[in-house]
Amino acid sequence: MRIALLAHLRHPIAPPFAGGLEAYTWTLADGLMARGHAVTLFASGDSDVRFALDPVIPVHHERSHAGLEHRGDAGLKVHLDDGYAAACDRIAAGDFEVLHNNSLSRLPLEQRRTAATPTVTSLHVPPYDALRWFVQASPAPGHRITAPSRAHLDAWWPDGAPPEASVLHNGIDPAAWPYQPRGDGSAVWSARITPDKGAHHAIAAARRAGLPLTLFGPIEEPGYWAAQVAPRLGGAIRYGGRLSGAALAAEVGRASVFLTTPCWDEPFGLAAVEAMACGLPVAGFARGAVPEVVGEAGALAAPGDEAALATAVTTALAIPRTVPHERVLRLFTRARWLDRCEALYAQARART
């Protein structure tokens, strides 16, 4: 199948990944290619050259328009709209059999475009005013919409989703996150270091629970790092840097519990699944999709409650490591995810 993948443009689609959306899109491209599909990645021009790459913009916009993602900057909006409009035109003219849209742009949602190219749109962010109406107006026979969790789907359609919308759980390659039968008694946290990921809560809970903690991830908001994270480091609490691939998997796998501390309605929580594959039970805040993802493989606390999170850490440590690992194998593998993607592509192409 000739497949176009349209990406978000804030960061390059290349390791080390800036976040879950970049990892999702890269893994999707890699997995579809491994299944014999002809994939063209429409992303920033500094994305991974191992893919057939059609640049939407020359470089990711956090480089060309640094810090403007959430500020309503008119110049950035024009830059992205121009890039996406031209990319959508190339996709329509490119004889692609399906488009998998992972962008946060309204333009691929236009019905004249989904009528030209069968489309699957995966939603990766909570509903917000600039995109909500366009998503909710876009279901059509040739357009399927997915959310990574039931909680996320319900957030977009609180009164019930249309038949064209469904849950598509994210998936990982378990071989890339090897199971480790024992941990070293420490806690680990891995995410973008921004206020909405709540690293400061993880530090507080680990100190209350008396566990060493290592934080991993890119420092995306230096002001938050300087004010809320760096001053809390020291002793058994350390920052391990930004790692990816086998290096990160090894660091995560040697720990005994994974902390997830979202301060927003997390659509899925890919880092938790990666840790679970390694055998780590999860202690976290019960917000967004976290309860759906973690299930029996962890213990959760009310959002923002650091004392309760410390108690959840102790509870999670008692869960056998086979439990989270088996949950991933049952629900969140890349093979299962890709099977579902291929079925959605067939539905969109059938236009029924």
LOTOR-869968 format. One record per residue (C-alpha): residue number from 0; x, y, z. Coordinates in pm, whole numbers, plus 50000, padded with zeros to 5 digits. Last residue first. Layout:
REM residues N
<site><k>NUM</k><xx>X</xx><yy>Y</yy><zz>Z</zz></site>
...
//
This chain:
REM residues 352
<site><k>351</k><xx>48176</xx><yy>50269</yy><zz>50415</zz></site>
<site><k>350</k><xx>48449</xx><yy>50447</yy><zz>50220</zz></site>
<site><k>349</k><xx>48627</xx><yy>50119</yy><zz>50133</zz></site>
<site><k>348</k><xx>48955</xx><yy>50309</yy><zz>50146</zz></site>
<site><k>347</k><xx>48876</xx><yy>50438</yy><zz>50493</zz></site>
<site><k>346</k><xx>48785</xx><yy>50088</yy><zz>50615</zz></site>
<site><k>345</k><xx>49102</xx><yy>49937</yy><zz>50464</zz></site>
<site><k>344</k><xx>49315</xx><yy>50202</yy><zz>50631</zz></site>
<site><k>343</k><xx>49143</xx><yy>50129</yy><zz>50960</zz></site>
<site><k>342</k><xx>49225</xx><yy>49758</yy><zz>50928</zz></site>
<site><k>341</k><xx>49589</xx><yy>49843</yy><zz>50854</zz></site>
<site><k>340</k><xx>49605</xx><yy>50063</yy><zz>51162</zz></site>
<site><k>339</k><xx>49452</xx><yy>49786</yy><zz>51376</zz></site>
<site><k>338</k><xx>49715</xx><yy>49536</yy><zz>51265</zz></site>
<site><k>337</k><xx>49980</xx><yy>49802</yy><zz>51328</zz></site>
<site><k>336</k><xx>49864</xx><yy>49844</yy><zz>51689</zz></site>
<site><k>335</k><xx>49857</xx><yy>49470</yy><zz>51758</zz></site>
<site><k>334</k><xx>50206</xx><yy>49429</yy><zz>51611</zz></site>
<site><k>333</k><xx>50336</xx><yy>49731</yy><zz>51803</zz></site>
<site><k>332</k><xx>50231</xx><yy>49572</yy><zz>52130</zz></site>
<site><k>331</k><xx>50000</xx><yy>49740</yy><zz>52381</zz></site>
<site><k>330</k><xx>49724</xx><yy>49507</yy><zz>52496</zz></site>
<site><k>329</k><xx>49830</xx><yy>49153</yy><zz>52584</zz></site>
<site><k>328</k><xx>50208</xx><yy>49189</yy><zz>52566</zz></site>
<site><k>327</k><xx>50184</xx><yy>49515</yy><zz>52760</zz></site>
<site><k>326</k><xx>49970</xx><yy>49358</yy><zz>53031</zz></site>
<site><k>325</k><xx>50213</xx><yy>49065</yy><zz>53053</zz></site>
<site><k>324</k><xx>50501</xx><yy>49299</yy><zz>53135</zz></site>
<site><k>323</k><xx>50298</xx><yy>49491</yy><zz>53392</zz></site>
<site><k>322</k><xx>50207</xx><yy>49169</yy><zz>53577</zz></site>
<site><k>321</k><xx>50539</xx><yy>48985</yy><zz>53540</zz></site>
<site><k>320</k><xx>50708</xx><yy>49246</yy><zz>53758</zz></site>
<site><k>319</k><xx>50513</xx><yy>49124</yy><zz>54060</zz></site>
<site><k>318</k><xx>50322</xx><yy>49406</yy><zz>54233</zz></site>
<site><k>317</k><xx>50459</xx><yy>49488</yy><zz>54580</zz></site>
<site><k>316</k><xx>50647</xx><yy>49794</yy><zz>54455</zz></site>
<site><k>315</k><xx>50317</xx><yy>49940</yy><zz>54336</zz></site>
<site><k>314</k><xx>50183</xx><yy>49964</yy><zz>54690</zz></site>
<site><k>313</k><xx>50491</xx><yy>50148</yy><zz>54816</zz></site>
<site><k>312</k><xx>50478</xx><yy>50390</yy><zz>54525</zz></site>
<site><k>311</k><xx>50104</xx><yy>50439</yy><zz>54579</zz></site>
<site><k>310</k><xx>50179</xx><yy>50556</yy><zz>54934</zz></site>
<site><k>309</k><xx>50420</xx><yy>50817</yy><zz>54793</zz></site>
<site><k>308</k><xx>50150</xx><yy>50916</yy><zz>54545</zz></site>
<site><k>307</k><xx>49906</xx><yy>50968</yy><zz>54830</zz></site>
<site><k>306</k><xx>50150</xx><yy>51208</yy><zz>54993</zz></site>
<site><k>305</k><xx>50211</xx><yy>51387</yy><zz>54663</zz></site>
<site><k>304</k><xx>49843</xx><yy>51452</yy><zz>54592</zz></site>
<site><k>303</k><xx>49853</xx><yy>51648</yy><zz>54265</zz></site>
<site><k>302</k><xx>49612</xx><yy>51420</yy><zz>54081</zz></site>
<site><k>301</k><xx>49452</xx><yy>51162</yy><zz>54312</zz></site>
<site><k>300</k><xx>49671</xx><yy>50858</yy><zz>54350</zz></site>
<site><k>299</k><xx>49733</xx><yy>50545</yy><zz>54146</zz></site>
<site><k>298</k><xx>49874</xx><yy>50197</yy><zz>54198</zz></site>
<site><k>297</k><xx>50021</xx><yy>49979</yy><zz>53926</zz></site>
<site><k>296</k><xx>49995</xx><yy>49695</yy><zz>53676</zz></site>
<site><k>295</k><xx>49628</xx><yy>49613</yy><zz>53741</zz></site>
<site><k>294</k><xx>49519</xx><yy>49891</yy><zz>53505</zz></site>
<site><k>293</k><xx>49809</xx><yy>50111</yy><zz>53394</zz></site>
<site><k>292</k><xx>49681</xx><yy>50225</yy><zz>53054</zz></site>
<site><k>291</k><xx>49317</xx><yy>50283</yy><zz>53145</zz></site>
<site><k>290</k><xx>49406</xx><yy>50446</yy><zz>53478</zz></site>
<site><k>289</k><xx>49659</xx><yy>50677</yy><zz>53305</zz></site>
<site><k>288</k><xx>49428</xx><yy>50786</yy><zz>53023</zz></site>
<site><k>287</k><xx>49346</xx><yy>51127</yy><zz>53167</zz></site>
<site><k>286</k><xx>49443</xx><yy>51158</yy><zz>53532</zz></site>
<site><k>285</k><xx>49493</xx><yy>50902</yy><zz>53805</zz></site>
<site><k>284</k><xx>49832</xx><yy>51029</yy><zz>53919</zz></site>
<site><k>283</k><xx>50106</xx><yy>50773</yy><zz>53920</zz></site>
<site><k>282</k><xx>50276</xx><yy>50464</yy><zz>54053</zz></site>
<site><k>281</k><xx>50361</xx><yy>50210</yy><zz>53785</zz></site>
<site><k>280</k><xx>50488</xx><yy>49853</yy><zz>53802</zz></site>
<site><k>279</k><xx>50814</xx><yy>49802</yy><zz>53614</zz></site>
<site><k>278</k><xx>50863</xx><yy>49484</yy><zz>53412</zz></site>
<site><k>277</k><xx>51057</xx><yy>49621</yy><zz>53113</zz></site>
<site><k>276</k><xx>50730</xx><yy>49623</yy><zz>52916</zz></site>
<site><k>275</k><xx>50580</xx><yy>49826</yy><zz>53198</zz></site>
<site><k>274</k><xx>50849</xx><yy>50090</yy><zz>53148</zz></site>
<site><k>273</k><xx>50764</xx><yy>50125</yy><zz>52780</zz></site>
<site><k>272</k><xx>50394</xx><yy>50138</yy><zz>52865</zz></site>
<site><k>271</k><xx>50454</xx><yy>50417</yy><zz>53116</zz></site>
<site><k>270</k><xx>50654</xx><yy>50613</yy><zz>52860</zz></site>
<site><k>269</k><xx>50368</xx><yy>50589</yy><zz>52610</zz></site>
<site><k>268</k><xx>50116</xx><yy>50765</yy><zz>52831</zz></site>
<site><k>267</k><xx>49780</xx><yy>50789</yy><zz>52652</zz></site>
<site><k>266</k><xx>49587</xx><yy>51114</yy><zz>52611</zz></site>
<site><k>265</k><xx>49726</xx><yy>51260</yy><zz>52937</zz></site>
<site><k>264</k><xx>49469</xx><yy>51499</yy><zz>53081</zz></site>
<site><k>263</k><xx>49708</xx><yy>51752</yy><zz>53229</zz></site>
<site><k>262</k><xx>49933</xx><yy>51763</yy><zz>53535</zz></site>
<site><k>261</k><xx>50071</xx><yy>51420</yy><zz>53456</zz></site>
<site><k>260</k><xx>50282</xx><yy>51250</yy><zz>53724</zz></site>
<site><k>259</k><xx>50405</xx><yy>50911</yy><zz>53603</zz></site>
<site><k>258</k><xx>50647</xx><yy>50724</yy><zz>53827</zz></site>
<site><k>257</k><xx>50801</xx><yy>50391</yy><zz>53730</zz></site>
<site><k>256</k><xx>50897</xx><yy>50134</yy><zz>53992</zz></site>
<site><k>255</k><xx>51185</xx><yy>49891</yy><zz>54048</zz></site>
<site><k>254</k><xx>51464</xx><yy>50037</yy><zz>53833</zz></site>
<site><k>253</k><xx>51704</xx><yy>49837</yy><zz>53614</zz></site>
<site><k>252</k><xx>51467</xx><yy>49843</yy><zz>53317</zz></site>
<site><k>251</k><xx>51449</xx><yy>50221</yy><zz>53296</zz></site>
<site><k>250</k><xx>51823</xx><yy>50262</yy><zz>53260</zz></site>
<site><k>249</k><xx>51852</xx><yy>49979</yy><zz>53007</zz></site>
<site><k>248</k><xx>51559</xx><yy>50106</yy><zz>52803</zz></site>
<site><k>247</k><xx>51710</xx><yy>50456</yy><zz>52798</zz></site>
<site><k>246</k><xx>52039</xx><yy>50329</yy><zz>52658</zz></site>
<site><k>245</k><xx>51866</xx><yy>50093</yy><zz>52414</zz></site>
<site><k>244</k><xx>51675</xx><yy>50371</yy><zz>52245</zz></site>
<site><k>243</k><xx>51689</xx><yy>50721</yy><zz>52383</zz></site>
<site><k>242</k><xx>51862</xx><yy>50924</yy><zz>52649</zz></site>
<site><k>241</k><xx>51818</xx><yy>51281</yy><zz>52771</zz></site>
<site><k>240</k><xx>51990</xx><yy>51339</yy><zz>53099</zz></site>
<site><k>239</k><xx>52008</xx><yy>51127</yy><zz>53413</zz></site>
<site><k>238</k><xx>51883</xx><yy>51389</yy><zz>53656</zz></site>
<site><k>237</k><xx>51929</xx><yy>51289</yy><zz>54018</zz></site>
<site><k>236</k><xx>51744</xx><yy>51232</yy><zz>54343</zz></site>
<site><k>235</k><xx>51934</xx><yy>51013</yy><zz>54592</zz></site>
<site><k>234</k><xx>52131</xx><yy>51308</yy><zz>54727</zz></site>
<site><k>233</k><xx>52059</xx><yy>51610</yy><zz>54515</zz></site>
<site><k>232</k><xx>51787</xx><yy>51749</yy><zz>54294</zz></site>
<site><k>231</k><xx>51507</xx><yy>51970</yy><zz>54428</zz></site>
<site><k>230</k><xx>51668</xx><yy>52298</yy><zz>54316</zz></site>
<site><k>229</k><xx>51695</xx><yy>52160</yy><zz>53958</zz></site>
<site><k>228</k><xx>51325</xx><yy>52075</yy><zz>53931</zz></site>
<site><k>227</k><xx>51093</xx><yy>52364</yy><zz>54015</zz></site>
<site><k>226</k><xx>51261</xx><yy>52696</yy><zz>53937</zz></site>
<site><k>225</k><xx>51543</xx><yy>52609</yy><zz>53698</zz></site>
<site><k>224</k><xx>51361</xx><yy>52328</yy><zz>53522</zz></site>
<site><k>223</k><xx>51042</xx><yy>52532</yy><zz>53492</zz></site>
<site><k>222</k><xx>51233</xx><yy>52820</yy><zz>53340</zz></site>
<site><k>221</k><xx>51426</xx><yy>52587</yy><zz>53108</zz></site>
<site><k>220</k><xx>51108</xx><yy>52454</yy><zz>52947</zz></site>
<site><k>219</k><xx>51186</xx><yy>52160</yy><zz>52720</zz></site>
<site><k>218</k><xx>51454</xx><yy>51999</yy><zz>52932</zz></site>
<site><k>217</k><xx>51468</xx><yy>51668</yy><zz>52743</zz></site>
<site><k>216</k><xx>51402</xx><yy>51352</yy><zz>52940</zz></site>
<site><k>215</k><xx>51518</xx><yy>51127</yy><zz>53221</zz></site>
<site><k>214</k><xx>51466</xx><yy>51163</yy><zz>53595</zz></site>
<site><k>213</k><xx>51634</xx><yy>50925</yy><zz>53839</zz></site>
<site><k>212</k><xx>51481</xx><yy>50855</yy><zz>54179</zz></site>
<site><k>211</k><xx>51621</xx><yy>50696</yy><zz>54495</zz></site>
<site><k>210</k><xx>51339</xx><yy>50583</yy><zz>54723</zz></site>
<site><k>209</k><xx>51246</xx><yy>50703</yy><zz>55072</zz></site>
<site><k>208</k><xx>50871</xx><yy>50712</yy><zz>55004</zz></site>
<site><k>207</k><xx>50846</xx><yy>51080</yy><zz>55097</zz></site>
<site><k>206</k><xx>51155</xx><yy>51157</yy><zz>54888</zz></site>
<site><k>205</k><xx>51010</xx><yy>50965</yy><zz>54594</zz></site>
<site><k>204</k><xx>50679</xx><yy>51149</yy><zz>54624</zz></site>
<site><k>203</k><xx>50844</xx><yy>51493</yy><zz>54626</zz></site>
<site><k>202</k><xx>51064</xx><yy>51413</yy><zz>54327</zz></site>
<site><k>201</k><xx>50770</xx><yy>51274</yy><zz>54129</zz></site>
<site><k>200</k><xx>50568</xx><yy>51586</yy><zz>54205</zz></site>
<site><k>199</k><xx>50852</xx><yy>51807</yy><zz>54078</zz></site>
<site><k>198</k><xx>50856</xx><yy>51608</yy><zz>53752</zz></site>
<site><k>197</k><xx>50500</xx><yy>51722</yy><zz>53679</zz></site>
<site><k>196</k><xx>50451</xx><yy>51639</yy><zz>53310</zz></site>
<site><k>195</k><xx>50241</xx><yy>51951</yy><zz>53244</zz></site>
<site><k>194</k><xx>50511</xx><yy>52173</yy><zz>53394</zz></site>
<site><k>193</k><xx>50770</xx><yy>52066</yy><zz>53136</zz></site>
<site><k>192</k><xx>51059</xx><yy>51822</yy><zz>53147</zz></site>
<site><k>191</k><xx>50959</xx><yy>51593</yy><zz>52862</zz></site>
<site><k>190</k><xx>50913</xx><yy>51246</yy><zz>53003</zz></site>
<site><k>189</k><xx>51084</xx><yy>50967</yy><zz>53195</zz></site>
<site><k>188</k><xx>51059</xx><yy>50894</yy><zz>53569</zz></site>
<site><k>187</k><xx>51249</xx><yy>50619</yy><zz>53753</zz></site>
<site><k>186</k><xx>51227</xx><yy>50474</yy><zz>54102</zz></site>
<site><k>185</k><xx>51495</xx><yy>50271</yy><zz>54279</zz></site>
<site><k>184</k><xx>51496</xx><yy>49930</yy><zz>54449</zz></site>
<site><k>183</k><xx>51745</xx><yy>49771</yy><zz>54209</zz></site>
<site><k>182</k><xx>51493</xx><yy>49590</yy><zz>53993</zz></site>
<site><k>181</k><xx>51451</xx><yy>49224</yy><zz>53908</zz></site>
<site><k>180</k><xx>51313</xx><yy>49014</yy><zz>53620</zz></site>
<site><k>179</k><xx>51419</xx><yy>49260</yy><zz>53346</zz></site>
<site><k>178</k><xx>51199</xx><yy>49256</yy><zz>53036</zz></site>
<site><k>177</k><xx>51355</xx><yy>49414</yy><zz>52733</zz></site>
<site><k>176</k><xx>51214</xx><yy>49744</yy><zz>52600</zz></site>
<site><k>175</k><xx>51311</xx><yy>49736</yy><zz>52229</zz></site>
<site><k>174</k><xx>51199</xx><yy>49373</yy><zz>52207</zz></site>
<site><k>173</k><xx>50859</xx><yy>49479</yy><zz>52340</zz></site>
<site><k>172</k><xx>50802</xx><yy>49684</yy><zz>52021</zz></site>
<site><k>171</k><xx>50552</xx><yy>49946</yy><zz>52130</zz></site>
<site><k>170</k><xx>50183</xx><yy>50010</yy><zz>52076</zz></site>
<site><k>169</k><xx>49936</xx><yy>50295</yy><zz>52100</zz></site>
<site><k>168</k><xx>49574</xx><yy>50210</yy><zz>52168</zz></site>
<site><k>167</k><xx>49339</xx><yy>50294</yy><zz>51883</zz></site>
<site><k>166</k><xx>48998</xx><yy>50389</yy><zz>52021</zz></site>
<site><k>165</k><xx>48727</xx><yy>50470</yy><zz>51767</zz></site>
<site><k>164</k><xx>48574</xx><yy>50744</yy><zz>51555</zz></site>
<site><k>163</k><xx>48380</xx><yy>50682</yy><zz>51230</zz></site>
<site><k>162</k><xx>48077</xx><yy>50562</yy><zz>51428</zz></site>
<site><k>161</k><xx>48036</xx><yy>50907</yy><zz>51586</zz></site>
<site><k>160</k><xx>48155</xx><yy>50953</yy><zz>51946</zz></site>
<site><k>159</k><xx>47913</xx><yy>50997</yy><zz>52234</zz></site>
<site><k>158</k><xx>47798</xx><yy>51299</yy><zz>52429</zz></site>
<site><k>157</k><xx>48144</xx><yy>51375</yy><zz>52567</zz></site>
<site><k>156</k><xx>48292</xx><yy>51358</yy><zz>52215</zz></site>
<site><k>155</k><xx>48651</xx><yy>51490</yy><zz>52229</zz></site>
<site><k>154</k><xx>48695</xx><yy>51411</yy><zz>52598</zz></site>
<site><k>153</k><xx>48520</xx><yy>51076</yy><zz>52551</zz></site>
<site><k>152</k><xx>48776</xx><yy>50976</yy><zz>52289</zz></site>
<site><k>151</k><xx>49058</xx><yy>51072</yy><zz>52525</zz></site>
<site><k>150</k><xx>48919</xx><yy>50869</yy><zz>52813</zz></site>
<site><k>149</k><xx>48865</xx><yy>50573</yy><zz>52581</zz></site>
<site><k>148</k><xx>49231</xx><yy>50585</yy><zz>52488</zz></site>
<site><k>147</k><xx>49462</xx><yy>50653</yy><zz>52193</zz></site>
<site><k>146</k><xx>49195</xx><yy>50840</yy><zz>51995</zz></site>
<site><k>145</k><xx>49119</xx><yy>50752</yy><zz>51635</zz></site>
<site><k>144</k><xx>48937</xx><yy>50917</yy><zz>51346</zz></site>
<site><k>143</k><xx>48836</xx><yy>50749</yy><zz>51019</zz></site>
<site><k>142</k><xx>48775</xx><yy>50954</yy><zz>50706</zz></site>
<site><k>141</k><xx>48652</xx><yy>50812</yy><zz>50378</zz></site>
<site><k>140</k><xx>48289</xx><yy>50770</yy><zz>50488</zz></site>
<site><k>139</k><xx>48294</xx><yy>51108</yy><zz>50663</zz></site>
<site><k>138</k><xx>48378</xx><yy>51242</yy><zz>51008</zz></site>
<site><k>137</k><xx>48519</xx><yy>51599</yy><zz>50978</zz></site>
<site><k>136</k><xx>48284</xx><yy>51832</yy><zz>51163</zz></site>
<site><k>135</k><xx>48397</xx><yy>51720</yy><zz>51510</zz></site>
<site><k>134</k><xx>48761</xx><yy>51752</yy><zz>51413</zz></site>
<site><k>133</k><xx>48721</xx><yy>52100</yy><zz>51264</zz></site>
<site><k>132</k><xx>48517</xx><yy>52222</yy><zz>51560</zz></site>
<site><k>131</k><xx>48774</xx><yy>52107</yy><zz>51817</zz></site>
<site><k>130</k><xx>49088</xx><yy>52236</yy><zz>51645</zz></site>
<site><k>129</k><xx>49139</xx><yy>52598</yy><zz>51752</zz></site>
<site><k>128</k><xx>48910</xx><yy>52552</yy><zz>52054</zz></site>
<site><k>127</k><xx>49102</xx><yy>52275</yy><zz>52224</zz></site>
<site><k>126</k><xx>49023</xx><yy>51907</yy><zz>52249</zz></site>
<site><k>125</k><xx>49294</xx><yy>51708</yy><zz>52429</zz></site>
<site><k>124</k><xx>49599</xx><yy>51620</yy><zz>52218</zz></site>
<site><k>123</k><xx>49709</xx><yy>51320</yy><zz>52011</zz></site>
<site><k>122</k><xx>49416</xx><yy>51261</yy><zz>51778</zz></site>
<site><k>121</k><xx>49489</xx><yy>51010</yy><zz>51503</zz></site>
<site><k>120</k><xx>49340</xx><yy>51096</yy><zz>51164</zz></site>
<site><k>119</k><xx>49287</xx><yy>50817</yy><zz>50911</zz></site>
<site><k>118</k><xx>49233</xx><yy>50945</yy><zz>50560</zz></site>
<site><k>117</k><xx>49114</xx><yy>50821</yy><zz>50220</zz></site>
<site><k>116</k><xx>49250</xx><yy>51077</yy><zz>49973</zz></site>
<site><k>115</k><xx>49036</xx><yy>51309</yy><zz>49758</zz></site>
<site><k>114</k><xx>48725</xx><yy>51298</yy><zz>49978</zz></site>
<site><k>113</k><xx>48946</xx><yy>51350</yy><zz>50283</zz></site>
<site><k>112</k><xx>49074</xx><yy>51669</yy><zz>50115</zz></site>
<site><k>111</k><xx>48737</xx><yy>51814</yy><zz>50015</zz></site>
<site><k>110</k><xx>48618</xx><yy>51717</yy><zz>50364</zz></site>
<site><k>109</k><xx>48870</xx><yy>51942</yy><zz>50531</zz></site>
<site><k>108</k><xx>49049</xx><yy>51749</yy><zz>50806</zz></site>
<site><k>107</k><xx>49393</xx><yy>51771</yy><zz>50642</zz></site>
<site><k>106</k><xx>49377</xx><yy>52152</yy><zz>50692</zz></site>
<site><k>105</k><xx>49293</xx><yy>52166</yy><zz>51065</zz></site>
<site><k>104</k><xx>49652</xx><yy>52104</yy><zz>51166</zz></site>
<site><k>103</k><xx>49761</xx><yy>51909</yy><zz>51472</zz></site>
<site><k>102</k><xx>49940</xx><yy>51654</yy><zz>51255</zz></site>
<site><k>101</k><xx>49919</xx><yy>51278</yy><zz>51288</zz></site>
<site><k>100</k><xx>49730</xx><yy>51222</yy><zz>50962</zz></site>
<site><k>99</k><xx>49754</xx><yy>50873</yy><zz>50816</zz></site>
<site><k>98</k><xx>49687</xx><yy>50925</yy><zz>50446</zz></site>
<site><k>97</k><xx>49569</xx><yy>50639</yy><zz>50226</zz></site>
<site><k>96</k><xx>49610</xx><yy>50499</yy><zz>49876</zz></site>
<site><k>95</k><xx>49855</xx><yy>50767</yy><zz>49774</zz></site>
<site><k>94</k><xx>49836</xx><yy>50873</yy><zz>49411</zz></site>
<site><k>93</k><xx>50053</xx><yy>51179</yy><zz>49470</zz></site>
<site><k>92</k><xx>49822</xx><yy>51459</yy><zz>49363</zz></site>
<site><k>91</k><xx>49620</xx><yy>51460</yy><zz>49686</zz></site>
<site><k>90</k><xx>49940</xx><yy>51414</yy><zz>49890</zz></site>
<site><k>89</k><xx>50108</xx><yy>51703</yy><zz>49708</zz></site>
<site><k>88</k><xx>49806</xx><yy>51928</yy><zz>49778</zz></site>
<site><k>87</k><xx>49810</xx><yy>51826</yy><zz>50143</zz></site>
<site><k>86</k><xx>50181</xx><yy>51915</yy><zz>50159</zz></site>
<site><k>85</k><xx>50117</xx><yy>52258</yy><zz>50006</zz></site>
<site><k>84</k><xx>49843</xx><yy>52332</yy><zz>50258</zz></site>
<site><k>83</k><xx>50057</xx><yy>52197</yy><zz>50544</zz></site>
<site><k>82</k><xx>50354</xx><yy>52419</yy><zz>50467</zz></site>
<site><k>81</k><xx>50147</xx><yy>52733</yy><zz>50411</zz></site>
<site><k>80</k><xx>49946</xx><yy>52670</yy><zz>50726</zz></site>
<site><k>79</k><xx>50263</xx><yy>52611</yy><zz>50929</zz></site>
<site><k>78</k><xx>50438</xx><yy>52932</yy><zz>50824</zz></site>
<site><k>77</k><xx>50115</xx><yy>53134</yy><zz>50847</zz></site>
<site><k>76</k><xx>50058</xx><yy>53014</yy><zz>51203</zz></site>
<site><k>75</k><xx>50420</xx><yy>53075</yy><zz>51299</zz></site>
<site><k>74</k><xx>50401</xx><yy>53434</yy><zz>51178</zz></site>
<site><k>73</k><xx>50072</xx><yy>53496</yy><zz>51357</zz></site>
<site><k>72</k><xx>50204</xx><yy>53379</yy><zz>51695</zz></site>
<site><k>71</k><xx>49921</xx><yy>53235</yy><zz>51900</zz></site>
<site><k>70</k><xx>50151</xx><yy>53182</yy><zz>52198</zz></site>
<site><k>69</k><xx>50134</xx><yy>52804</yy><zz>52241</zz></site>
<site><k>68</k><xx>50402</xx><yy>52692</yy><zz>51994</zz></site>
<site><k>67</k><xx>50604</xx><yy>53017</yy><zz>51999</zz></site>
<site><k>66</k><xx>50907</xx><yy>52903</yy><zz>52203</zz></site>
<site><k>65</k><xx>51148</xx><yy>52884</yy><zz>51911</zz></site>
<site><k>64</k><xx>51018</xx><yy>52982</yy><zz>51567</zz></site>
<site><k>63</k><xx>51284</xx><yy>52831</yy><zz>51333</zz></site>
<site><k>62</k><xx>51418</xx><yy>52575</yy><zz>51580</zz></site>
<site><k>61</k><xx>51092</xx><yy>52485</yy><zz>51755</zz></site>
<site><k>60</k><xx>50954</xx><yy>52498</yy><zz>51403</zz></site>
<site><k>59</k><xx>51120</xx><yy>52182</yy><zz>51280</zz></site>
<site><k>58</k><xx>51337</xx><yy>52252</yy><zz>50976</zz></site>
<site><k>57</k><xx>51265</xx><yy>52301</yy><zz>50603</zz></site>
<site><k>56</k><xx>50883</xx><yy>52287</yy><zz>50628</zz></site>
<site><k>55</k><xx>50653</xx><yy>52013</yy><zz>50494</zz></site>
<site><k>54</k><xx>50958</xx><yy>51815</yy><zz>50385</zz></site>
<site><k>53</k><xx>50883</xx><yy>51497</yy><zz>50182</zz></site>
<site><k>52</k><xx>51091</xx><yy>51220</yy><zz>50336</zz></site>
<site><k>51</k><xx>51126</xx><yy>50863</yy><zz>50215</zz></site>
<site><k>50</k><xx>51244</xx><yy>50729</yy><zz>50550</zz></site>
<site><k>49</k><xx>51601</xx><yy>50661</yy><zz>50662</zz></site>
<site><k>48</k><xx>51651</xx><yy>51038</yy><zz>50645</zz></site>
<site><k>47</k><xx>51505</xx><yy>51089</yy><zz>50993</zz></site>
<site><k>46</k><xx>51357</xx><yy>51439</yy><zz>51028</zz></site>
<site><k>45</k><xx>51542</xx><yy>51762</yy><zz>50949</zz></site>
<site><k>44</k><xx>51304</xx><yy>51850</yy><zz>50665</zz></site>
<site><k>43</k><xx>51006</xx><yy>51872</yy><zz>50897</zz></site>
<site><k>42</k><xx>50745</xx><yy>51606</yy><zz>50828</zz></site>
<site><k>41</k><xx>50561</xx><yy>51437</yy><zz>50541</zz></site>
<site><k>40</k><xx>50682</xx><yy>51077</yy><zz>50567</zz></site>
<site><k>39</k><xx>50633</xx><yy>50867</yy><zz>50255</zz></site>
<site><k>38</k><xx>50565</xx><yy>50500</yy><zz>50317</zz></site>
<site><k>37</k><xx>50564</xx><yy>50216</yy><zz>50064</zz></site>
<site><k>36</k><xx>50421</xx><yy>49926</yy><zz>50265</zz></site>
<site><k>35</k><xx>50618</xx><yy>49604</yy><zz>50307</zz></site>
<site><k>34</k><xx>50538</xx><yy>49521</yy><zz>50669</zz></site>
<site><k>33</k><xx>50873</xx><yy>49661</yy><zz>50784</zz></site>
<site><k>32</k><xx>50778</xx><yy>49987</yy><zz>50612</zz></site>
<site><k>31</k><xx>50460</xx><yy>50002</yy><zz>50819</zz></site>
<site><k>30</k><xx>50655</xx><yy>49947</yy><zz>51139</zz></site>
<site><k>29</k><xx>50918</xx><yy>50213</yy><zz>51067</zz></site>
<site><k>28</k><xx>50660</xx><yy>50475</yy><zz>50971</zz></site>
<site><k>27</k><xx>50447</xx><yy>50398</yy><zz>51276</zz></site>
<site><k>26</k><xx>50749</xx><yy>50394</yy><zz>51506</zz></site>
<site><k>25</k><xx>50857</xx><yy>50736</yy><zz>51378</zz></site>
<site><k>24</k><xx>50506</xx><yy>50878</yy><zz>51420</zz></site>
<site><k>23</k><xx>50460</xx><yy>50744</yy><zz>51772</zz></site>
<site><k>22</k><xx>50810</xx><yy>50845</yy><zz>51888</zz></site>
<site><k>21</k><xx>50746</xx><yy>51202</yy><zz>51767</zz></site>
<site><k>20</k><xx>50410</xx><yy>51210</yy><zz>51941</zz></site>
<site><k>19</k><xx>50556</xx><yy>51060</yy><zz>52260</zz></site>
<site><k>18</k><xx>50816</xx><yy>51327</yy><zz>52314</zz></site>
<site><k>17</k><xx>51135</xx><yy>51497</yy><zz>52195</zz></site>
<site><k>16</k><xx>51255</xx><yy>51174</yy><zz>52045</zz></site>
<site><k>15</k><xx>51625</xx><yy>51092</yy><zz>52037</zz></site>
<site><k>14</k><xx>51557</xx><yy>50985</yy><zz>51769</zz></site>
<site><k>13</k><xx>51393</xx><yy>51134</yy><zz>51461</zz></site>
<site><k>12</k><xx>51062</xx><yy>51284</yy><zz>51359</zz></site>
<site><k>11</k><xx>51188</xx><yy>51638</yy><zz>51400</zz></site>
<site><k>10</k><xx>51017</xx><yy>51864</yy><zz>51654</zz></site>
<site><k>9</k><xx>50731</xx><yy>52115</yy><zz>51633</zz></site>
<site><k>8</k><xx>50619</xx><yy>51982</yy><zz>51296</zz></site>
<site><k>7</k><xx>50340</xx><yy>51734</yy><zz>51368</zz></site>
<site><k>6</k><xx>50347</xx><yy>51459</yy><zz>51110</zz></site>
<site><k>5</k><xx>50165</xx><yy>51354</yy><zz>50794</zz></site>
<site><k>4</k><xx>50218</xx><yy>50992</yy><zz>50695</zz></site>
<site><k>3</k><xx>50141</xx><yy>50909</yy><zz>50331</zz></site>
<site><k>2</k><xx>50083</xx><yy>50544</yy><zz>50249</zz></site>
<site><k>1</k><xx>50126</xx><yy>50353</yy><zz>49924</zz></site>
<site><k>0</k><xx>50000</xx><yy>50000</yy><zz>50000</zz></site>
//
